[in-house]
Amino acid sequence: MTLATYAPFDVDRFLSDVLRTVGAEGVWAPACNTYENEQGFWIQAVLPGMERKDIEIKLDDGVLTLKGERKEEATESQRTYFVREIGWGPFSRSFRLPTNVDTSKVSASYKDGVLTIELPKREEAKPRRITIETA
């Protein structure tokens, strides 16, 4: 049995893994990294072979959702697969965002099959240095 940990960021991944264990077919979700620094949060999704126009990003009520569909390649009827790990069909991944994200400044880029979403922190949420004054 494999033990997995799920961050509050990643509820959709948990549900996807549960569906896979009960044998649901055609369920896949892109692998994602989420991380934070002083300036903001980032989500990276691995979507090789997909075009930008086939990826939808939606932000609604503090939840960011990635949707899209990878088309199944045409297969020959004589083909026998021994391993088939590349997911195909529709996917959806959702991430509940922290309350300190400035949703008006969210941006996304797509390069070499990796979708990167930048979620800047609100200015008042960023750390700041306090100077000590002498009396």
C-alpha positions as a Markdown table, in Angstrom:
| # | Residue | x | y | z |
|---|---|---|---|---|
| 1 | Met | 0.0 | 0.0 | 0.0 |
| 2 | Thr | 1.3 | 3.4 | -1.0 |
| 3 | Leu | 0.9 | 6.2 | 1.5 |
| 4 | Ala | 0.3 | 9.6 | 0.0 |
| 5 | Thr | 0.0 | 13.0 | 1.6 |
| 6 | Tyr | -2.4 | 15.6 | 0.3 |
| 7 | Ala | -1.9 | 19.3 | 0.9 |
| 8 | Pro | -5.0 | 21.5 | 1.3 |
| 9 | Phe | -4.2 | 22.9 | -2.1 |
| 10 | Asp | -4.8 | 19.5 | -3.8 |
| 11 | Val | -8.3 | 18.2 | -3.1 |
| 12 | Asp | -8.8 | 17.3 | -6.8 |
| 13 | Arg | -5.8 | 15.1 | -6.9 |
| 14 | Phe | -7.1 | 13.1 | -3.9 |
| 15 | Leu | -10.4 | 12.5 | -5.6 |
| 16 | Ser | -8.7 | 11.5 | -8.8 |
| 17 | Asp | -6.6 | 9.0 | -7.0 |
| 18 | Val | -9.6 | 7.5 | -5.2 |
| 19 | Leu | -11.4 | 7.1 | -8.6 |
| 20 | Arg | -8.4 | 5.3 | -10.1 |
| 21 | Thr | -8.3 | 2.8 | -7.2 |
| 22 | Val | -12.0 | 1.8 | -7.9 |
| 23 | Gly | -11.2 | 1.1 | -11.5 |
| 24 | Ala | -12.7 | 4.2 | -13.2 |
| 25 | Glu | -11.4 | 4.3 | -16.8 |
| 26 | Gly | -10.5 | 7.5 | -18.7 |
| 27 | Val | -9.8 | 9.3 | -15.4 |
| 28 | Trp | -6.6 | 11.2 | -15.5 |
| 29 | Ala | -5.2 | 14.4 | -14.1 |
| 30 | Pro | -2.0 | 16.2 | -15.1 |
| 31 | Ala | 0.9 | 16.0 | -12.6 |
| 32 | Cys | 1.2 | 19.4 | -10.8 |
| 33 | Asn | 3.7 | 21.2 | -8.6 |
| 34 | Thr | 2.5 | 24.0 | -6.3 |
| 35 | Tyr | 4.9 | 26.2 | -4.3 |
| 36 | Glu | 5.2 | 29.5 | -2.5 |
| 37 | Asn | 7.8 | 32.2 | -2.0 |
| 38 | Glu | 7.6 | 35.7 | -0.5 |
| 39 | Gln | 6.1 | 37.1 | -3.6 |
| 40 | Gly | 3.3 | 34.6 | -4.3 |
| 41 | Phe | 2.2 | 31.1 | -5.2 |
| 42 | Trp | 2.8 | 29.1 | -8.3 |
| 43 | Ile | 1.0 | 26.1 | -9.9 |
| 44 | Gln | 2.8 | 24.1 | -12.6 |
| 45 | Ala | 0.9 | 21.5 | -14.6 |
| 46 | Val | 2.6 | 19.1 | -17.0 |
| 47 | Leu | 0.5 | 18.9 | -20.2 |
| 48 | Pro | 2.8 | 17.7 | -23.0 |
| 49 | Gly | 1.4 | 17.5 | -26.4 |
| 50 | Met | -1.5 | 19.8 | -25.7 |
| 51 | Glu | -2.1 | 23.2 | -27.3 |
| 52 | Arg | -2.8 | 26.4 | -25.4 |
| 53 | Lys | -6.2 | 26.6 | -27.1 |
| 54 | Asp | -7.2 | 23.2 | -25.5 |
| 55 | Ile | -6.5 | 24.4 | -22.0 |
| 56 | Glu | -9.0 | 26.4 | -19.9 |
| 57 | Ile | -8.2 | 28.2 | -16.7 |
| 58 | Lys | -11.1 | 29.5 | -14.5 |
| 59 | Leu | -11.0 | 31.4 | -11.2 |
| 60 | Asp | -14.2 | 31.4 | -9.3 |
| 61 | Asp | -14.8 | 32.2 | -5.6 |
| 62 | Gly | -11.3 | 31.3 | -4.5 |
| 63 | Val | -11.0 | 28.1 | -6.5 |
| 64 | Leu | -8.7 | 27.9 | -9.6 |
| 65 | Thr | -9.7 | 25.2 | -12.0 |
| 66 | Leu | -7.7 | 23.8 | -15.0 |
| 67 | Lys | -9.7 | 22.0 | -17.6 |
| 68 | Gly | -8.9 | 20.5 | -21.0 |
| 69 | Glu | -8.9 | 17.3 | -23.0 |
| 70 | Arg | -6.1 | 15.3 | -24.5 |
| 71 | Lys | -7.2 | 13.5 | -27.6 |
| 72 | Glu | -6.5 | 9.8 | -27.8 |
| 73 | Glu | -4.1 | 9.0 | -30.6 |
| 74 | Ala | -5.5 | 6.9 | -33.4 |
| 75 | Thr | -4.4 | 3.4 | -32.8 |
| 76 | Glu | -4.0 | 0.5 | -35.2 |
| 77 | Ser | -6.2 | -2.4 | -34.6 |
| 78 | Gln | -3.2 | -4.7 | -34.5 |
| 79 | Arg | -1.5 | -2.8 | -31.7 |
| 80 | Thr | -1.0 | -4.6 | -28.4 |
| 81 | Tyr | 0.0 | -2.3 | -25.5 |
| 82 | Phe | 2.1 | -3.7 | -22.7 |
| 83 | Val | 2.2 | -0.4 | -20.7 |
| 84 | Arg | -0.1 | 2.5 | -21.3 |
| 85 | Glu | 0.4 | 5.3 | -18.8 |
| 86 | Ile | -0.2 | 8.4 | -20.9 |
| 87 | Gly | -3.6 | 9.8 | -19.9 |
| 88 | Trp | -6.1 | 10.9 | -22.5 |
| 89 | Gly | -9.6 | 12.3 | -22.5 |
| 90 | Pro | -11.0 | 15.2 | -20.5 |
| 91 | Phe | -9.3 | 16.3 | -17.2 |
| 92 | Ser | -10.0 | 18.8 | -14.5 |
| 93 | Arg | -7.9 | 19.9 | -11.6 |
| 94 | Ser | -9.0 | 22.4 | -8.9 |
| 95 | Phe | -7.0 | 24.3 | -6.3 |
| 96 | Arg | -8.5 | 26.2 | -3.4 |
| 97 | Leu | -6.4 | 29.4 | -3.2 |
| 98 | Pro | -5.1 | 31.0 | 0.0 |
| 99 | Thr | -7.0 | 34.2 | 1.0 |
| 100 | Asn | -3.9 | 36.3 | 0.5 |
| 101 | Val | -3.8 | 35.8 | -3.3 |
| 102 | Asp | -4.3 | 39.0 | -5.4 |
| 103 | Thr | -6.8 | 37.4 | -7.9 |
| 104 | Ser | -6.7 | 40.5 | -10.1 |
| 105 | Lys | -3.0 | 39.8 | -11.0 |
| 106 | Val | -3.1 | 36.1 | -11.7 |
| 107 | Ser | -1.2 | 35.2 | -14.9 |
| 108 | Ala | -0.4 | 32.1 | -16.9 |
| 109 | Ser | 2.2 | 31.0 | -19.4 |
| 110 | Tyr | 2.7 | 27.7 | -21.4 |
| 111 | Lys | 6.1 | 26.5 | -22.6 |
| 112 | Asp | 7.5 | 23.1 | -23.5 |
| 113 | Gly | 4.3 | 21.4 | -22.3 |
| 114 | Val | 4.4 | 23.0 | -18.8 |
| 115 | Leu | 1.6 | 25.4 | -17.8 |
| 116 | Thr | 2.8 | 27.8 | -15.2 |
| 117 | Ile | 0.2 | 29.9 | -13.3 |
| 118 | Glu | 1.5 | 32.8 | -11.1 |
| 119 | Leu | -0.6 | 33.8 | -8.2 |
| 120 | Pro | 0.9 | 37.0 | -6.6 |
| 121 | Lys | 0.2 | 37.8 | -2.9 |
| 122 | Arg | -1.6 | 40.9 | -2.0 |
| 123 | Glu | 0.8 | 43.7 | -1.1 |
| 124 | Glu | -0.4 | 43.8 | 2.5 |
| 125 | Ala | 0.3 | 40.1 | 2.8 |
| 126 | Lys | 3.9 | 40.3 | 1.7 |
| 127 | Pro | 6.6 | 40.3 | 4.4 |
| 128 | Arg | 8.1 | 43.7 | 5.1 |
| 129 | Arg | 11.1 | 44.9 | 7.0 |
| 130 | Ile | 10.5 | 47.1 | 10.0 |
| 131 | Thr | 13.3 | 49.6 | 10.9 |
| 132 | Ile | 14.1 | 50.4 | 14.5 |
| 133 | Glu | 14.2 | 54.1 | 15.2 |
| 134 | Thr | 16.4 | 55.6 | 17.8 |
| 135 | Ala | 14.9 | 57.9 | 20.4 |
